[in-house]
Amino acid sequence: MTWNDDEAAWSSSGWTLVRRRGDEFADIAFHGRRVLRSVRLAVRDRDWNTLPLSVDEVRDEPGCLRLGVRASADPGGLEGELVARAEGDRLEIAVDLICTAAFETNRTGLVVLHPPRVSGRALGVDHPDGSSEATRFPDGISPHQPATDIVALRWTSDAGEMRMTFSGDVFEMEDQRNWTDASFKTYSRPLALPFPVRLAAGERVAQTVTIERVGPVPPPEPTGPAVIDLRTEGTAPSLGIAASTAPDPVEGVGDRAFPVDTVLVELDLASPAWRAALARAQRAGLPLDVRFVVDEQRPDALQDGVDALAGIEVRRVAAFRANGPARHVSDAETVAALRAASGRAGLRAPVAGGVRTHFTELNREHHRLPAGLDGLGFAITPLFHDVSTAQLVESVAMQRRVAEQAVRLSGGIPVDIGPIGLLPHVNAVATTAEPRPSQPDLRDGYGPALLPSTDPRQDAVELAAWTIASAAALIVPGVRSLTYFEEWGARGIRRPDGTDRPVAVAIAALAELGGHPALTGDSPDGSVWAVGALTPSGAVVLLANLGDRARDLEIRTPGGSTSVRLERSGWARIVLP
């Protein structure tokens, strides 16, 4: 299993970039100082799925890098050229595509990503009507677009003051930290316009982004050693795991106990297999965190679901709407129906709420949540816009920002984060029906197992370090529980044959911390993380290095300090007196 992305460096006239995964122009810098997280070509179908790009040709010419690219849909597709040109203080990135066969798209064009370190900095926006606006990149995670109707932007990057102009369409910006992406994204086709758009055969898509330095390069910021100060703050959250959604395995795969406190199970009450999913979740012998997905076309189904919980130890229960304006949200009407059904069934489990999907929906829709909830939850699946390992690693620091903002939104209600995994467990923006099994059993799996993609990094040794780092970022006061991955299957901590994946050891180490006074601290650079707890056996500290080189760390706790060397993409468990 390869964890690292395929990369190739390119430079000209003081500009440098990394061609990542063949088609993305990433880590764009001028004279060694970062300007942009990346510029890439995005082709999204009518359900917002990203079509993979094939790079058929690479030509490195003086001052110019040309990529022959192709995107295939079923039916439809595009082919053409993606070009980077550098001259002096200017870098131009252009795309010119021809639609080879008609298809429907929600977005096709260039996407620009600013790094999150620009948050709070001044931002100038030029509009198509010739007017200009002085604003700022948002500091807190913005639920809505920070800038719209963009033809040019002005800001100060690490390489100095920059001006960026756009042609070929009108652009707007969104705060991708909502999805734990480490970026502000500027993209075309404003979301207020209708979609999908049908591209006819022979239709052309041509866009250009031009970046120009217009101010001096600021002095470099000083760097210091990697020191992490851990402080005693709150209680380490309990650790859960999601029930497996994979197709039925060989007999006995679930016989071994899981080192967690809770099993999260999502029950789509419009699916013929929801009772089988509930029965499978019970096999672990652990309390359940039950999430109902409620179809308004079957009003009696929620009562059936709650009645089925009789005799089961339920840690908490929640319900989300399947459709409508409050889709994926525990709105007041849905929570009231859940409370009424629980009362009729004699179920005394705490009633939680929130959103079924990303923090994005919680940030935008929290006004729909009723008062008196016993918990507030959301999911984290960072490989939504971008499936690179760089995206996965950079998301960890954004997870800290998301957790802190969720705690502020909760108003004192305990926050439950999960499921946490790599790929989305539901397509939150699909315009077509959610896939469901056709049988009342689990021969085909259900839920995430019916989505079209899995991720081979689930088997990677490095995923263990990522999971430790993720938990270190998410363990902030007010977070009550974290739920990672699934029991077994393509998204599981165990393979379908029941053998442990490398990440299983990390899950066990994190579970050891739950319920004890937490030791938390900030990462000095977003690459190295530490978290711990004061247990009866001492201060247990978990360390993770997500960087591409070995790191020497100094870890300080209230009881003392220690120095540790961590290998690249490695993690360690240490016990201090």
C-alpha positions as CSV (number, residue, x, y, z in Angstrom):
1,M,0.0,0.0,0.0
2,T,1.4,3.4,-1.0
3,W,0.6,6.2,1.5
4,N,2.5,9.1,-0.2
5,D,1.1,10.9,-3.2
6,D,2.8,10.8,-6.6
7,E,4.6,14.1,-7.0
8,A,6.8,15.8,-9.6
9,A,8.4,19.2,-9.1
10,W,8.4,22.0,-11.7
11,S,10.1,25.5,-11.6
12,S,10.5,28.5,-13.8
13,S,11.4,32.2,-13.2
14,G,11.4,31.8,-9.5
15,W,8.0,30.0,-9.4
16,T,7.8,26.5,-8.2
17,L,5.0,24.0,-7.9
18,V,4.5,20.3,-7.3
19,R,2.5,18.3,-9.8
20,R,0.6,16.0,-7.5
21,R,-1.2,12.9,-8.6
22,G,-0.4,13.9,-12.2
23,D,-2.9,16.7,-12.7
24,E,-2.9,19.1,-9.7
25,F,-0.5,22.1,-9.4
26,A,0.1,22.1,-5.7
27,D,2.3,24.0,-3.2
28,I,2.7,27.0,-5.5
29,A,5.5,29.2,-4.3
30,F,7.5,32.2,-5.4
31,H,11.2,32.3,-4.5
32,G,10.6,29.5,-2.0
33,R,7.7,31.3,-0.2
34,R,4.2,29.8,-0.4
35,V,1.5,31.6,-2.4
36,L,-1.3,29.0,-2.9
37,R,-2.2,25.6,-1.6
38,S,-3.0,24.6,-5.2
39,V,-4.7,25.2,-8.5
40,R,-6.4,22.3,-10.1
41,L,-9.0,21.3,-12.7
42,A,-12.2,19.9,-11.3
43,V,-14.8,18.1,-13.3
44,R,-17.9,17.2,-11.2
45,D,-20.9,15.2,-12.3
46,R,-24.5,15.9,-11.5
47,D,-24.1,14.2,-8.0
48,W,-20.9,16.2,-7.3
49,N,-18.7,13.2,-7.8
50,T,-15.3,14.2,-9.0
51,L,-14.4,12.6,-12.3
52,P,-10.8,11.2,-12.4
53,L,-8.5,13.0,-14.8
54,S,-6.1,11.1,-17.1
55,V,-2.9,12.8,-18.0
56,D,-2.1,11.6,-21.5
57,E,0.9,13.8,-22.2
58,V,3.4,16.0,-20.3
59,R,5.5,18.6,-22.1
60,D,8.0,20.7,-20.1
61,E,8.9,23.6,-22.3
62,P,10.9,26.7,-21.4
63,G,8.8,28.7,-19.0
64,C,5.7,26.4,-19.7
65,L,4.4,23.1,-18.4
66,R,1.7,21.5,-20.6
67,L,-0.5,18.6,-19.6
68,G,-2.8,16.8,-22.1
69,V,-5.8,15.8,-19.9
70,R,-9.0,13.8,-20.3
71,A,-12.0,13.2,-18.1
72,S,-14.4,10.4,-18.9
73,A,-18.0,10.1,-17.7
74,D,-20.7,7.6,-18.5
75,P,-21.9,8.9,-20.8
76,G,-19.8,12.0,-21.8
77,G,-16.4,13.4,-21.3
78,L,-13.9,16.2,-21.9
79,E,-10.3,16.4,-23.3
80,G,-7.8,19.2,-23.8
81,E,-4.9,21.0,-22.2
82,L,-3.9,22.3,-18.7
83,V,-1.0,24.8,-18.9
84,A,1.2,26.6,-16.4
85,R,3.3,29.5,-17.7
86,A,5.8,31.5,-15.6
87,E,7.4,34.8,-16.5
88,G,9.0,37.2,-14.0
89,D,6.5,38.0,-11.2
90,R,3.6,36.4,-13.1
91,L,2.3,32.8,-13.1
92,E,-0.6,31.9,-15.5
93,I,-2.6,28.7,-15.3
94,A,-5.1,28.0,-18.1
95,V,-7.4,25.2,-19.1
96,D,-8.9,24.6,-22.6
97,L,-11.3,21.7,-22.9
98,I,-13.6,20.3,-25.6
99,C,-16.6,18.2,-24.6
100,T,-16.2,14.9,-26.5
101,A,-19.7,13.6,-25.7
102,A,-22.6,15.4,-24.0
103,F,-22.9,15.0,-20.2
104,E,-24.3,16.8,-17.2
105,T,-21.9,18.6,-14.8
106,N,-22.3,20.7,-11.7
107,R,-18.9,22.2,-12.1
108,T,-16.1,22.0,-14.7
109,G,-13.2,24.4,-14.4
110,L,-10.3,25.7,-12.4
111,V,-10.3,25.6,-8.6
112,V,-7.9,27.8,-6.6
113,L,-7.1,26.9,-3.0
114,H,-5.7,29.4,-0.5
115,P,-3.9,27.9,2.5
116,P,-5.7,28.4,5.9
117,R,-2.8,30.5,7.3
118,V,-4.4,33.5,5.4
119,S,-7.4,33.4,7.7
120,G,-8.0,36.9,9.2
121,R,-5.8,38.6,6.5
122,A,-7.1,41.5,4.4
123,L,-8.7,40.5,1.1
124,G,-9.6,42.8,-1.8
125,V,-12.3,41.6,-4.2
126,D,-13.0,43.0,-7.7
127,H,-16.4,42.4,-9.2
128,P,-17.6,42.1,-12.8
129,D,-19.4,45.5,-12.6
130,G,-16.0,47.2,-11.9
131,S,-16.6,47.8,-8.2
132,S,-14.2,46.7,-5.5
133,E,-14.8,45.4,-2.0
134,A,-12.4,45.4,1.0
135,T,-13.0,42.4,3.3
136,R,-11.0,39.7,5.1
137,F,-10.5,36.0,4.9
138,P,-12.7,34.7,7.8
139,D,-11.0,33.7,11.0
140,G,-13.9,31.6,12.3
141,I,-15.1,28.9,9.9
142,S,-17.7,30.7,7.7
143,P,-20.9,28.8,7.0
144,H,-21.4,30.8,3.8
145,Q,-19.4,32.2,0.9
146,P,-16.9,34.8,2.2
147,A,-16.7,36.4,-1.3
148,T,-18.9,36.2,-4.5
149,D,-18.9,37.6,-8.0
150,I,-15.1,37.5,-8.2
151,V,-13.0,38.6,-11.2
152,A,-9.9,39.5,-9.2
153,L,-8.5,39.0,-5.6
154,R,-5.8,40.9,-3.8
155,W,-4.1,39.6,-0.6
156,T,-0.8,39.2,1.1
157,S,0.7,35.7,0.8
158,D,3.9,34.4,2.5
159,A,5.6,35.6,-0.7
160,G,4.2,39.1,-0.6
161,E,1.2,41.0,-1.9
162,M,-0.5,39.2,-4.7
163,R,-3.2,40.0,-7.3
164,M,-5.0,37.1,-9.0
165,T,-7.4,37.6,-11.9
166,F,-9.9,35.2,-13.3
167,S,-11.3,34.8,-16.8
168,G,-13.8,32.5,-18.6
169,D,-16.4,32.6,-15.9
170,V,-17.5,34.4,-12.7
171,F,-16.0,32.9,-9.5
172,E,-16.9,32.8,-5.8
173,M,-15.2,31.5,-2.7
174,E,-16.1,29.1,0.1
175,D,-14.5,28.2,3.4
176,Q,-13.5,24.6,2.9
177,R,-12.5,24.2,6.6
178,N,-16.1,23.3,7.0
179,W,-15.2,19.9,5.5
180,T,-11.8,19.9,7.3
181,D,-10.0,20.8,4.1
182,A,-7.1,23.1,4.8
183,S,-8.1,25.8,2.3
184,F,-10.3,28.6,1.1
185,K,-11.6,27.5,-2.3
186,T,-12.3,29.9,-5.2
187,Y,-14.3,28.2,-7.9
188,S,-16.6,28.9,-10.8
189,R,-20.2,28.5,-11.5
190,P,-21.7,30.2,-8.5
191,L,-23.9,27.9,-6.5
192,A,-26.8,30.3,-6.7
193,L,-27.1,29.4,-10.4
194,P,-29.1,26.3,-11.5
195,F,-27.2,23.0,-11.8
196,P,-26.5,20.5,-13.3
197,V,-25.5,22.1,-16.6
198,R,-25.6,20.0,-19.8
199,L,-22.5,20.3,-21.9
200,A,-23.1,19.5,-25.6
201,A,-20.6,17.6,-27.7
202,G,-18.1,20.0,-29.1
203,E,-18.8,22.7,-26.5
204,R,-15.6,24.4,-25.1
205,V,-14.6,25.2,-21.5
206,A,-11.7,27.7,-21.3
207,Q,-10.6,29.5,-18.2
208,T,-7.4,31.3,-17.0
209,V,-6.1,32.2,-13.6
210,T,-3.2,34.7,-13.5
211,I,-1.2,35.3,-10.3
212,E,1.1,38.3,-10.0
213,R,3.3,39.5,-7.2
214,V,2.6,43.3,-6.7
215,G,4.4,43.9,-3.4
216,P,7.7,43.1,-1.7
217,V,8.5,39.7,-0.1
218,P,8.1,39.9,3.7
219,P,10.9,38.7,6.0
220,P,10.8,35.0,6.9
221,E,9.2,34.0,10.1
222,P,11.5,32.4,12.8
223,T,11.2,28.7,13.3
224,G,11.8,26.8,16.5
225,P,12.0,23.3,17.9
226,A,8.9,21.0,17.9
227,V,7.7,21.6,21.5
228,I,4.3,20.4,22.6
229,D,2.9,21.6,25.9
230,L,0.3,19.3,27.2
231,R,-2.1,20.7,29.8
232,T,-4.7,18.9,32.0
233,E,-8.0,20.0,30.6
234,G,-11.4,18.2,30.8
235,T,-11.9,14.5,30.4
236,A,-10.7,12.3,27.5
237,P,-13.7,11.3,25.4
238,S,-15.0,7.8,25.2
239,L,-14.1,5.9,22.0
240,G,-16.6,4.2,19.7
241,I,-16.6,2.3,16.4
242,A,-19.2,2.2,13.7
243,A,-21.0,-1.0,12.9
244,S,-19.7,-2.8,9.8
245,T,-21.7,-2.0,6.7
246,A,-19.8,-4.5,4.5
247,P,-21.4,-7.5,2.8
248,D,-21.9,-10.5,5.0
249,P,-18.4,-12.1,5.8
250,V,-17.3,-15.6,6.6
251,E,-18.8,-16.9,9.9
252,G,-17.0,-15.7,13.0
253,V,-15.5,-12.5,11.9
254,G,-17.0,-10.5,14.7
255,D,-16.4,-12.9,17.6
256,R,-13.4,-11.1,19.0
257,A,-14.2,-8.1,21.3
258,F,-13.5,-4.6,20.1
259,P,-11.5,-2.3,22.5
260,V,-14.1,0.5,22.5
261,D,-17.1,1.6,24.5
262,T,-19.8,2.0,21.9
263,V,-21.0,0.8,18.5
264,L,-22.6,3.4,16.3
265,V,-25.2,2.1,13.9
266,E,-27.1,4.1,11.4
267,L,-30.5,2.7,10.5
268,D,-32.1,3.9,7.3
269,L,-35.8,3.1,8.0
270,A,-36.6,3.1,4.3
271,S,-34.2,0.2,3.8
272,P,-35.5,-3.4,3.9
273,A,-32.2,-4.3,5.7
274,W,-32.4,-2.0,8.7
275,R,-33.4,-4.8,11.1
276,A,-30.5,-6.9,9.9
277,A,-28.2,-3.9,10.4
278,L,-29.4,-3.5,14.0
279,A,-28.9,-7.2,14.7
280,R,-25.4,-7.1,13.3
281,A,-24.5,-4.1,15.5
282,Q,-25.6,-6.0,18.6
283,R,-23.1,-8.8,17.9
284,A,-20.2,-6.8,19.5
285,G,-22.0,-6.9,22.8
286,L,-21.5,-3.1,23.4
287,P,-23.9,-0.3,24.1
288,L,-25.3,1.2,20.8
289,D,-25.3,4.8,19.6
290,V,-28.3,4.6,17.3
291,R,-29.0,7.1,14.4
292,F,-32.3,6.8,12.6
293,V,-32.7,8.1,9.1
294,V,-36.4,9.0,8.8
295,D,-38.3,8.9,5.5
296,E,-41.3,11.2,5.6
297,Q,-43.2,8.9,3.3
298,R,-43.4,6.2,6.1
299,P,-44.4,8.1,9.3
300,D,-44.9,4.8,11.2
301,A,-41.4,3.6,10.5
302,L,-39.8,5.7,13.3
303,Q,-42.0,4.0,15.9
304,D,-41.0,0.6,14.5
305,G,-37.3,1.5,14.8
306,V,-37.6,2.7,18.4
307,D,-39.7,-0.4,19.3
308,A,-36.9,-2.6,18.0
309,L,-34.6,-1.2,20.6
310,A,-36.5,-2.9,23.4
311,G,-34.1,-4.9,25.6
312,I,-30.9,-3.3,24.0
313,E,-28.5,-1.1,25.9
314,V,-28.7,2.2,24.1
315,R,-26.1,4.9,24.9
316,R,-27.9,7.6,22.9
317,V,-30.4,7.8,20.1
318,A,-30.8,10.4,17.3
319,A,-32.9,10.9,14.1
320,F,-32.3,12.8,10.9
321,R,-34.5,13.7,8.0
322,A,-33.9,11.8,4.8
323,N,-35.2,14.6,2.5
324,G,-36.5,18.1,2.3
325,P,-34.9,21.4,3.3
326,A,-33.7,19.9,6.6
327,R,-32.2,16.9,4.9
328,H,-29.6,15.2,7.1
329,V,-30.5,17.4,10.1
330,S,-32.2,16.6,13.4
331,D,-34.8,19.4,13.1
332,A,-37.3,20.2,15.7
333,E,-40.1,18.1,14.1
334,T,-37.9,15.0,13.8
335,V,-36.6,15.2,17.3
336,A,-40.2,15.7,18.7
337,A,-41.3,12.6,16.8
338,L,-38.3,10.6,18.2
339,R,-39.1,11.7,21.7
340,A,-42.8,10.8,21.3
341,A,-41.9,7.4,19.9
342,S,-39.4,6.8,22.7
343,G,-42.0,7.7,25.3
344,R,-44.5,5.3,23.8
345,A,-41.9,2.5,23.7
346,G,-40.6,3.2,27.2
347,L,-37.1,3.9,25.9
348,R,-35.2,6.1,28.3
349,A,-32.0,6.6,26.2
350,P,-30.8,10.2,25.9
351,V,-32.0,11.9,22.7
352,A,-29.1,13.5,20.8
353,G,-29.1,15.4,17.5
354,G,-27.1,17.4,15.1
355,V,-26.3,16.4,11.5
356,R,-25.7,13.1,9.8
357,T,-23.0,14.6,7.6
358,H,-20.1,17.1,7.8
359,F,-19.6,20.0,10.1
360,T,-20.6,22.1,7.1
361,E,-24.3,21.2,7.6
362,L,-24.1,21.8,11.4
363,N,-22.5,25.2,10.8
364,R,-25.2,26.2,8.3
365,E,-28.2,24.5,9.8
366,H,-27.8,24.6,13.6
367,H,-30.7,27.0,13.8
368,R,-33.0,24.1,13.0
369,L,-31.9,22.1,16.0
370,P,-34.4,22.2,19.0
371,A,-33.4,23.0,22.5
372,G,-32.9,20.3,25.1
373,L,-30.8,17.9,23.1
374,D,-28.6,15.5,25.1
375,G,-25.8,15.6,22.6
376,L,-24.7,17.3,19.4
377,G,-23.0,15.3,16.6
378,F,-21.5,15.4,13.2
379,A,-19.3,13.3,11.0
380,I,-15.7,13.9,9.7
381,T,-14.7,12.3,6.4
382,P,-11.9,14.5,4.9
383,L,-11.6,12.9,1.5
384,F,-14.7,14.7,0.1
385,H,-13.3,17.3,-2.3
386,D,-9.8,15.8,-2.7
387,V,-8.5,12.2,-2.2
388,S,-4.8,13.0,-1.9
389,T,-2.8,12.0,1.1
390,A,-1.8,15.7,1.4
391,Q,-5.4,16.5,1.9
392,L,-5.8,13.8,4.5
393,V,-2.7,15.0,6.5
394,E,-3.6,18.7,6.3
395,S,-7.2,18.0,7.5
396,V,-6.0,17.2,11.0
397,A,-5.2,20.8,12.0
398,M,-8.6,21.8,10.6
399,Q,-10.3,19.1,12.7
400,R,-9.1,21.0,15.8
401,R,-10.7,24.2,14.4
402,V,-14.0,22.3,13.6
403,A,-14.1,20.7,17.1
404,E,-13.6,24.0,18.9
405,Q,-16.2,25.8,16.8
406,A,-18.7,22.9,17.3
407,V,-18.2,23.2,21.1
408,R,-19.0,26.9,20.9
409,L,-22.1,26.2,18.8
410,S,-23.3,23.6,21.2
411,G,-23.9,26.0,24.0
412,G,-22.7,23.5,26.6
413,I,-24.3,20.4,25.1
414,P,-21.8,17.5,24.9
415,V,-20.4,17.0,21.4
416,D,-20.2,13.6,19.8
417,I,-18.0,13.4,16.7
418,G,-18.4,10.5,14.3
419,P,-18.3,8.5,12.3
420,I,-14.8,9.6,11.5
421,G,-13.2,7.9,8.5
422,L,-11.5,8.6,5.2
423,L,-14.3,8.7,2.6
424,P,-17.8,10.0,3.1
425,H,-20.3,7.5,4.5
426,V,-23.1,9.2,2.6
427,N,-23.2,11.5,-0.4
428,A,-24.6,14.6,1.3
429,V,-25.0,16.6,-1.9
430,A,-26.3,13.9,-4.3
431,T,-29.2,14.8,-6.6
432,T,-30.1,11.2,-7.2
433,A,-31.6,8.7,-4.7
434,E,-29.4,7.2,-2.0
435,P,-28.5,3.6,-2.8
436,R,-30.3,1.0,-0.6
437,P,-30.1,-2.8,-0.5
438,S,-32.8,-4.7,-2.3
439,Q,-33.0,-7.6,0.2
440,P,-33.8,-7.7,3.9
441,D,-30.4,-9.3,4.7
442,L,-26.9,-7.9,4.4
443,R,-25.6,-10.1,1.6
444,D,-24.8,-6.9,-0.3
445,G,-24.0,-4.7,2.7
446,Y,-25.7,-1.4,3.2
447,G,-25.1,2.3,3.5
448,P,-21.4,3.2,2.8
449,A,-20.8,-0.2,1.4
450,L,-23.1,0.7,-1.5
451,L,-21.2,3.8,-2.5
452,P,-18.9,3.4,-5.5
453,S,-15.4,3.8,-3.9
454,T,-13.2,2.5,-1.1
455,D,-9.8,3.6,-0.1
456,P,-6.7,1.3,0.0
457,R,-5.1,3.5,2.7
458,Q,-7.4,1.8,5.2
459,D,-4.7,-0.9,5.1
460,A,-1.7,1.5,5.4
461,V,0.6,1.4,8.4
462,E,0.6,5.2,8.3
463,L,-3.2,5.3,9.0
464,A,-2.4,4.5,12.7
465,A,-0.4,7.7,13.1
466,W,-3.1,9.7,11.3
467,T,-5.7,8.4,13.7
468,I,-3.7,9.3,16.8
469,A,-3.1,12.8,15.3
470,S,-6.8,13.1,14.5
471,A,-7.8,12.3,18.0
472,A,-5.2,14.6,19.4
473,A,-6.8,17.4,17.4
474,L,-10.4,16.5,18.3
475,I,-9.9,16.0,22.0
476,V,-10.9,19.4,23.3
477,P,-13.1,20.2,26.4
478,G,-16.7,19.7,25.5
479,V,-16.2,16.7,23.2
480,R,-17.8,13.7,24.8
481,S,-17.1,10.9,22.3
482,L,-15.2,10.0,19.1
483,T,-16.2,7.2,16.8
484,Y,-13.7,6.0,14.2
485,F,-14.1,3.7,11.1
486,E,-16.1,0.5,11.1
487,E,-15.7,-2.8,12.8
488,W,-14.6,-4.8,9.8
489,G,-14.8,-4.7,6.0
490,A,-13.4,-2.1,3.5
491,R,-13.8,0.7,6.0
492,G,-13.0,-1.3,9.1
493,I,-10.2,-1.6,11.6
494,R,-10.4,-5.3,10.8
495,R,-10.3,-6.9,7.3
496,P,-13.3,-9.1,6.1
497,D,-11.4,-12.2,7.2
498,G,-11.3,-10.8,10.8
499,T,-7.5,-10.0,11.0
500,D,-6.5,-6.6,12.4
501,R,-5.4,-3.8,10.2
502,P,-2.5,-1.6,11.6
503,V,-4.9,1.1,12.7
504,A,-6.5,-1.3,15.2
505,V,-3.6,-0.9,17.6
506,A,-4.0,2.9,17.5
507,I,-7.7,2.5,18.3
508,A,-6.9,0.4,21.3
509,A,-4.4,2.9,22.5
510,L,-6.9,5.8,22.2
511,A,-9.6,3.8,24.0
512,E,-7.3,3.5,27.0
513,L,-7.5,7.3,27.6
514,G,-11.3,7.5,27.7
515,G,-12.8,8.8,31.0
516,H,-9.5,10.0,32.5
517,P,-8.3,13.6,32.9
518,A,-7.1,14.6,29.4
519,L,-3.7,16.0,28.5
520,T,-4.2,18.2,25.4
521,G,-2.1,20.6,23.5
522,D,-1.5,22.3,20.1
523,S,0.6,21.1,17.3
524,P,3.5,23.5,16.5
525,D,3.1,23.0,12.8
526,G,0.1,20.7,12.1
527,S,2.4,17.8,11.4
528,V,3.3,16.5,14.9
529,W,0.6,15.9,17.6
530,A,0.4,14.6,21.1
531,V,-2.5,13.7,23.4
532,G,-2.7,11.8,26.7
533,A,-4.5,11.2,29.9
534,L,-3.7,10.9,33.6
535,T,-4.4,7.2,34.2
536,P,-3.8,5.0,37.4
537,S,-0.5,3.8,35.7
538,G,0.8,7.3,35.0
539,A,0.5,9.9,32.3
540,V,-0.1,8.0,29.1
541,V,0.9,10.1,26.1
542,L,0.3,9.2,22.4
543,L,2.5,10.9,19.8
544,A,2.1,11.1,16.1
545,N,4.3,12.4,13.3
546,L,2.5,13.0,10.0
547,G,5.5,14.6,8.3
548,D,7.7,13.2,5.6
549,R,10.8,13.2,7.8
550,A,11.8,12.0,11.3
551,R,11.1,14.6,14.0
552,D,12.7,15.3,17.4
553,L,9.9,16.3,19.8
554,E,10.0,17.8,23.3
555,I,6.8,16.9,25.2
556,R,6.0,18.9,28.3
557,T,3.4,17.8,30.8
558,P,2.4,19.2,34.3
559,G,4.6,16.5,35.8
560,G,7.7,16.9,33.7
561,S,9.0,16.7,30.2
562,T,10.7,14.2,27.9
563,S,12.3,14.1,24.4
564,V,11.2,11.7,21.8
565,R,12.3,10.9,18.2
566,L,9.5,9.9,15.9
567,E,10.0,8.4,12.5
568,R,8.2,9.7,9.5
569,S,4.5,8.8,9.6
570,G,5.1,7.0,12.9
571,W,3.5,7.1,16.3
572,A,4.5,6.1,19.8
573,R,3.0,5.5,23.3
574,I,5.0,6.6,26.3
575,V,4.2,6.6,30.0
576,L,5.5,9.4,32.2
577,P,5.4,9.3,36.0
